[in-house]
Amino acid sequence: GTLTQSVTVTQSGQRTITATSGVAIGTGNSFNVTGGPPTRFVFDAIPAAIAGVPFAITIQARDLYDNVSAFNGTVDFTTDAGTISPATSANFSNGTLFAQAVSVTMSGQRTITATQSGAPPTSAAIGSSNSIPVDPGPLASFTIDPIANQTAGIPFPITMRARDAFGN
């Protein structure tokens, strides 16, 4: 007899299907299963950064079953405050992106989000980094808070702030 059956495999890698019935055993050929379409992006942990100074990030595209996807598309980057460069990444290669020169402009605790470029919003893969401590960049200027009219010979307070090129 012949049996035609639909089978779903959820784990990527080399697979073989074996059929048994009592003592009779049948084994099919070995075949490769690749990850499915991406459903999320997983960032490697990003250490501390300095505003405006490029750093490297690594992201994996993962499918519904947590396999590395064969995704070769692009993502749009956003951050929770300030700006990020680049705003759109280079292509992933077989589900992994190594971006060597990413930078953010706002100091403080920051998060980077990657969203699949060009996908409908309801089905776009998305993922966020860990909270990254971003220190201000090198000194670029000083600002002095506004001073009201004063009387000669009487001391008055002033507030001066050191700023980096991004206003941090």
C-alpha positions as CSV (number, residue, x, y, z in Angstrom):
1,G,0.0,0.0,0.0
2,T,0.9,3.6,-0.4
3,L,0.5,6.4,2.1
4,T,0.7,10.0,1.2
5,Q,0.9,12.2,4.3
6,S,1.6,15.9,5.1
7,V,4.4,16.4,7.6
8,T,5.5,19.5,9.4
9,V,9.0,19.9,10.7
10,T,9.6,22.7,13.2
11,Q,13.4,22.4,13.8
12,S,15.9,23.5,11.2
13,G,18.9,21.4,10.2
14,Q,19.6,18.0,8.6
15,R,16.6,15.7,9.0
16,T,15.6,12.2,8.1
17,I,12.1,10.6,8.3
18,T,11.9,7.0,9.5
19,A,8.9,4.7,9.3
20,T,8.6,1.6,11.5
21,S,6.0,-1.1,11.9
22,G,7.0,-4.1,14.0
23,V,10.3,-5.2,12.6
24,A,10.0,-3.5,9.2
25,I,11.9,-0.2,9.0
26,G,12.1,2.3,6.2
27,T,14.3,5.4,6.2
28,G,14.0,8.3,3.7
29,N,16.8,10.4,2.4
30,S,18.4,13.1,4.5
31,F,17.1,16.6,3.7
32,N,17.8,20.1,5.0
33,V,15.2,22.2,6.8
34,T,15.8,25.9,6.8
35,G,14.2,28.4,9.2
36,G,10.9,29.9,8.2
37,P,10.0,33.6,7.7
38,P,11.2,35.9,10.5
39,T,8.8,36.7,13.3
40,R,11.2,38.5,15.6
41,F,14.7,39.9,15.8
42,V,17.1,39.0,18.6
43,F,19.9,41.3,19.5
44,D,23.2,40.2,21.1
45,A,23.8,42.3,24.3
46,I,25.1,45.7,23.6
47,P,27.6,47.2,26.1
48,A,27.9,50.8,27.2
49,A,28.2,53.4,24.4
50,I,29.1,57.0,23.9
51,A,26.8,59.4,22.1
52,G,27.8,59.8,18.5
53,V,30.6,57.2,18.6
54,P,29.9,54.1,16.4
55,F,29.6,50.7,17.9
56,A,28.9,47.2,16.5
57,I,25.7,45.2,16.9
58,T,24.7,41.6,15.9
59,I,21.1,40.6,15.3
60,Q,19.5,37.3,14.4
61,A,16.2,36.9,12.5
62,R,14.2,34.1,14.2
63,D,11.2,32.2,13.0
64,L,8.1,31.1,14.9
65,Y,9.9,28.1,16.2
66,D,13.0,30.0,17.3
67,N,15.1,28.8,14.4
68,V,17.5,31.2,12.7
69,S,15.5,32.4,9.6
70,A,17.0,32.4,6.1
71,F,16.0,36.1,6.1
72,N,18.2,38.3,3.7
73,G,16.2,41.5,3.9
74,T,16.7,44.9,5.7
75,V,15.5,46.4,8.9
76,D,14.7,50.0,10.0
77,F,16.3,51.1,13.2
78,T,14.7,53.4,15.8
79,T,15.7,54.5,19.3
80,D,13.6,55.6,22.2
81,A,15.2,59.1,22.2
82,G,17.4,61.1,19.9
83,T,18.5,59.8,16.5
84,I,20.2,56.6,15.3
85,S,22.5,56.1,12.4
86,P,22.0,54.3,10.1
87,A,18.2,54.5,10.1
88,T,18.1,51.4,7.7
89,S,20.5,48.5,8.0
90,A,22.4,46.7,5.3
91,N,21.0,43.4,4.3
92,F,20.9,40.4,6.7
93,S,22.9,37.4,5.4
94,N,21.2,34.0,6.1
95,G,19.4,35.4,9.1
96,T,22.2,37.3,10.7
97,L,23.2,41.0,10.6
98,F,26.6,42.3,11.7
99,A,26.4,46.1,11.7
100,Q,29.8,47.6,12.5
101,A,29.0,51.4,12.7
102,V,25.7,52.1,14.6
103,S,25.5,55.2,16.7
104,V,22.9,57.0,18.9
105,T,22.9,60.7,19.8
106,M,21.1,60.9,23.1
107,S,22.8,60.0,26.4
108,G,21.0,58.0,29.1
109,Q,19.5,54.5,29.1
110,R,18.6,53.8,25.4
111,T,17.0,50.9,23.5
112,I,17.3,50.2,19.8
113,T,14.4,48.6,17.9
114,A,14.7,46.8,14.6
115,T,11.6,46.5,12.4
116,Q,11.5,44.5,9.1
117,S,11.6,47.0,6.2
118,G,8.8,47.0,3.7
119,A,6.6,44.4,5.5
120,P,3.0,45.2,6.4
121,P,2.9,46.6,10.0
122,T,0.7,43.7,11.2
123,S,3.2,41.0,10.0
124,A,6.6,42.8,10.2
125,A,9.2,41.1,12.4
126,I,10.4,43.3,15.2
127,G,12.8,43.1,18.1
128,S,14.6,45.4,20.7
129,S,18.0,45.5,22.2
130,N,18.9,45.5,25.9
131,S,18.8,48.9,27.7
132,I,22.2,50.5,26.7
133,P,23.9,53.0,29.0
134,V,24.9,55.9,26.6
135,D,27.4,58.4,28.0
136,P,27.6,62.0,26.6
137,G,30.2,62.5,23.9
138,P,33.3,64.8,24.1
139,L,32.9,68.4,25.2
140,A,31.8,70.6,22.3
141,S,30.4,73.7,24.0
142,F,29.2,75.4,27.2
143,T,25.7,77.0,27.7
144,I,24.8,79.5,30.3
145,D,21.2,79.7,31.7
146,P,19.5,83.1,31.1
147,I,20.4,85.8,33.7
148,A,17.9,88.4,34.9
149,N,18.9,92.1,35.3
150,Q,21.3,92.5,38.3
151,T,22.6,95.2,40.6
152,A,26.2,96.2,40.5
153,G,28.3,94.9,43.4
154,I,25.8,92.2,44.5
155,P,26.8,88.6,43.8
156,F,24.3,86.5,41.8
157,P,24.2,82.8,40.8
158,I,24.8,81.5,37.3
159,T,24.4,78.1,35.9
160,M,26.7,76.9,33.2
161,R,26.5,73.5,31.5
162,A,29.1,71.5,29.5
163,R,27.5,70.0,26.3
164,D,28.6,67.5,23.7
165,A,27.8,68.0,20.0
166,F,24.3,66.6,20.5
167,G,23.3,68.8,23.5
168,N,23.8,66.1,26.1
